[in-house]
Amino acid sequence: MANEYDLVILGGGTGGYVAAIRASQLGLKTAIVEKGKLGGTCLHNGCIPSKALLRSAEVYSTAKRSEDFGVLAKDVSFDFGKIQERKNSIVGQLHKGVQYLMKKGKIDVFEGEGRILGPSIFSPIPGTISVEMNNGEENEMLIPKNVIVSTGSRPNTLPGLEIDGKFIISSEEALKLQELPKSILIVGGGVIGVEWASMLADFDVDVTLIEYSDTIIPAEDKEIRLELKKQLEKKGVKVVTGAKVLPDTLEKNEHVTVQAEIKGEKVFFAGEKLLVSVGRTGNVEGLGLENTEIVVSNNSIQVNENFQTKESHIYAIGDVIGGLQLAHVASHEGIKAVEHIAGLQPERLEYEKIAKCIYTSPEIASIGYTEEEAIEKGFTVKKGKFSFQAVGKALVYGEQEGFVKIIADSQTDDILGVHIIGPHATDMISEAALAATLDAAPWEIGATIHPHPTLSEAIGEAALAVDGKEIHG
């Protein structure tokens, strides 16, 4: 028996389930096809579990220096089993919340693997979904007027460094570790790599971070990159850049050993485990895309600004289309796609005004252009920078490392970029994102009265510093 829908969504991750909720709000009969668990990578193998572990690492790190706060705590240690239990409890609670939202929105959920069919007896155009059910029952046939592909991504691998789950792991296997290694090699200094390096170092693991390019987190502002490198090394992380790992030198015995070429010389590295962290690739296989006119390039589905593929009734959002592979981006792409389906003519998503966050310790957050990008694009730049060392609340927290940097166009006074490294940066960046959305000038941020003592004072002072008017600098 075939089921007819206004919209069927392939993938129940953050982008997929948010799109389904918005579709339900707009009165569209909606179904989700999910082969795993609702919530997808972000909830089960990414954002939430990793941040739970990061928080435990932060608490442990703070407890070790409790004497700095006048609190005497002897023999501080941690129970990694209980840390994992806490992580799993958080994930479980949020998973139940997503399931409740599906019931609340009267959204049908099919637990299985969906495949797009070409023209058939069900429809003269591609788009009918055949669902191979997880429970082994007969395939369900879904006939939608529209489809959204939101199948997410998976960790990339490197030839010769294939994941074996024991010695060589990705971030997904790392999240499931029952005990921490004493030492680890992390190949890749992007966002995921530096988050794991920061976390594991705080858990007293001996960490070596190996990056192919000449800098870690290359998408961030140069001053942010340099500050993070300094803070990671302060934790004891060995940061190695400009290093080409040589997979043919890999050996796995009781430890993992591998060599890397650095400035023409081979350097030996060893650790109990090796974490491969070299980006993510879209899940485009097995979806039946070959039955459509949909274009796939570099494992990413190509879409227009409304997230339509070459088949105008089939949309795609989230990691599977490349771009900013962030959960909040996928959610808003899903909302925009659904609103376009409903004929609401939504405004274009302005990616340059979306906040990006890195949950290292200290945290990093940014919007807009880096200073280097702004100059390359031809802007005449003026900038303001303010250190957390001059912020009373940061000193109270005992987390005074880092700064806020604001970049503006000296001709128009438009904000071009805001970059933060320091305590609670990921919470504070939304002020900057709102300012960019409202086309605020730095002086308008500076004129906003920031309460004292708060960490947000650093943003106000950095905004004033753009025109040399900071008070405490």
ABEGO torsion letter per residue (X at the ends): XBBBBABBBBEABAAAAAAAAAAAAAGBBBBBBBABBBGEAAAAABAAAAAAAAAAAAAAAAAAAAAAAGBBBBGBBBBAAAAAAAAAAAAAAAAAAAAAAAAAAGBBBBBEBBBBBBBBAABABBGBBBBBBAAGBBBBBBBBABBBBBAEBBBBBBBGABBAGAABBBAAAAAABABBBABBBBBEABAAAAAAAAAAAAAGBBBBBBBABABBGAABBAAAAAAAAAAAAAAGBBBBBGBBBBAAABBBBABBBBBBBBGGBBBBBBBABBBBBAEBBBBABGAGAAABABBBBGGBBBBBAAGBBABAABBBBEAAAEEBBBAAAAAAAAAAAAAAAAGAGBBBBBAAABBBBBABOBBBBBBEBBAAAAAAAGBBBBBBBBBAAABAAAAAAGBABEBBBBBBBAAAGBBABBBBBEBGAAAAAAAAAAAAAAGBBAAAAAABBBBOBBAAAAAAAAAAAAAGABAAX
